[in-house]
Amino acid sequence: MGKKWYQKPSNWLTILVSIILIPVLLLNCFILFQANSNKDEIPSVFGYKPFIVLSGSMENEIRIGDLIIVENTNPRKLVKGDVIAFRDAENTVTTHRIIDIVKSDGVTYFVTKGDNNNSQDQNLVEYQDVEGIYRFRIPAVGTILNSLASPMMIIIVVLSITVIFVLAFYASTKRQRDKEHQEFLEYKRQKELEEKIKASHPEESK
């Protein structure tokens, strides 16, 4: 007997890839939906926000192409040394380290700087500009998600996974069907041979 489809490592590899990629695609779709629904807010999932790193200002701790996860936090709890994501003067999100906390006219500001930069950021960060505190990074995943951001790419990946899985399943079951068919033909040939032998020696069957 040949191996069943679930006994083949290649089939399990296909399933594993599907299990990993499909949730990533669904999460990406969810984030894109949130982003399009409210363009003034950064999409979050259970209080966590993913950001794709596009600059090397925080290397070597955070690298270009990483996916970083930022957690919503109360700005009043932030301290010197924390790495935060915040909106800068151009309304883009930057992730830098707090190097000082200052007050002016009763307003608290964070002084920030990229670990890989020679000087601190020109603009001070207010509480309202803080998007969250940096928690961890997933190396290189940001680059992958960035490439999957377009609807056309999502469709292509989903279809590719489906086609690969179907072809792998079909190839696996086809080999089993062919083997069973060959066994049936061999059995049929043996029965026909036995019938011929009996027909040629009728006295032996009495």
N, C-alpha and C positions, 0 to 999 in steps of 0.2 A: 504493500500500500504506500502511495506517495504521501508527502506531507500535506496536511490541511493548510488552508490559507493563513490561519493564526499561528502556525508553527514556523512560518518563514520570517526571518529577521527583516527582509526588505519591506514586507507589508507593515510590520510594526513601526519601522522607520517612517514610512509614509503617514501612518496614523499619528505618530509623535509630532512630526512637522506640522500636520494639520491642527493638532491640539494647541501647539504653540502659536502658530501664525493667525489662526482664526480669531482667538481672543484679542490679539494685538490689533487686528484689522477692525474688530468691533469697537475696541476702546478708541481707536483713531477716529472712527466714524462718529462716536459719541462726543468726542472732543471737538471735532469739526462742526457738529450740529450745535453744540453749546456756543462755539465761537461765532457762528453765523446768526444765532438767535439773539445774542447780546454782545455786540462788538466792543462795548465799553468795559467788559469784565473778562478776566482771564479764566478760561474753563478750569474747573476743579472736579476731582473725583474723591468723594468722602473726605473732603478737606485737604486733599493733596493736589498739587498742580505740577504737571510735567513741562519742562522747558528744554528746548534743543540749544546746545551751546554753539555759538557761531564765531566766537573769538577766543583768543588764547590769553586773555587778560588774567585768568585765574590758574594758569598752568604753574606747577605741575599737578595740583590737586584736582583741577577740573580741566578737561581737554576739549578741543574742538571736536564736534561730532558726538559728544556724550549726551545722554538723556539724563537730566538732573530732576530730582523730585524735591519740591518745596512744600512745606506744610504751613497752612494758615496759622498765624500766631498773633498774640496781642503785642503790638509794638512796644508797649510799656515794659514788657518782660525781657526785651532784647538787651544784650550787654556787649561790651567791647570784646571783639574777637569773633562774634557771630558772623556767619556768612548769610547774607540776605539777598532776596530778589526784590527789586524795586523798579518803579518807573522813573526814567530820567526826564530831563527837560524836553526831549523830543518824543516823549510818551512811548519809548521802547523799553523793554524789560532788560535790566542789567543785573548780574549776580556778582557782588563784590563783598569784601569783608569790612565790618565796622572797625575803624581804628580809633574813633573817639566819639563821645556824645557831648553835645554842647547845647546851651540854652541861650535864647535871645528874645527879649520882649515877652517872656513867659512861654515861648514855643520851644519844644525840644527838637533838636536836629541830630541826625547821624552823619558823621564824617566817614566816607567810605573810600576804599582803594582796592584795585585789583592786585592780587599777590605778585603778578608778573609785571605790573606797571611801575614806573619810576616815581610817579607822583600821585597824590591823592586826587579823587574826582573833584572837578571844579564846583559842582553844584551840591548843596546839602540836601539830605533826604529827610522829608517830613514823615510823620506817622502815616498820613493818608497815602503816601506813595509806596508803602511797604506791601509787597505781595505775599511774603512769607519767609520762613527761615529754611535754609538749605539743609536737607537731611542726608541724601546719598545720591550717587550717580550710577548709571548703567553705561559702561563704556561702549562707544560706537553705535548704540541703538538709535541715537538721535538722527544719525545719517540715514539709517534704514527707514525710520518713521517719516523723515522729511521726504524721502522718495515715494513713500506710500500715501502722501497727503492728497494727491490728486484723485478724483473719483475714477478716472479711467484706469489708473494704476491699481486701485483697489479691485476693480472689476477683473482686470487681467490676472491679478494674483489669485483671487478666489476661483476663477475659472481654471487656472493652471493647476491649483491644488486638487480641484474636483476631477479634472481630466487625468492627472497622475494617479490619483487614488483608484479611479475606475479602471484605468488601463492595468495597473498593478494587480487589482483584484481579478480582472478578466484573465490576465496572463496566468495567474496562479491557479484559478479554477479550470482554465483550459487545459493545462498540463495534467491536472487530475482527471478531467473528462477524457482526454486522449488515452491516458493510461488505462482507465476503466474500459474504454472502447476496445483497446488492444487485448485486454484480458478477456473481454466478451468474445472477440473474434477467435482468440486462441481456444477458448472453451467450446465455441461452436465448431471449430475445425476438428477438435478432438472427438466431439460427439459424432460428427459426420464420418470420421475415420473409423470409429467403433462400429457404426452402422454398416459401413462397407465391409468391414471384416466379418461381421455377423452374416451379411448377405452372401459373402463368398464361401462361408463355411456353415451352411444351415444345419448340418448334422451335429455340430458342436453346441448349438443352442437348445437342442432337445434334451 
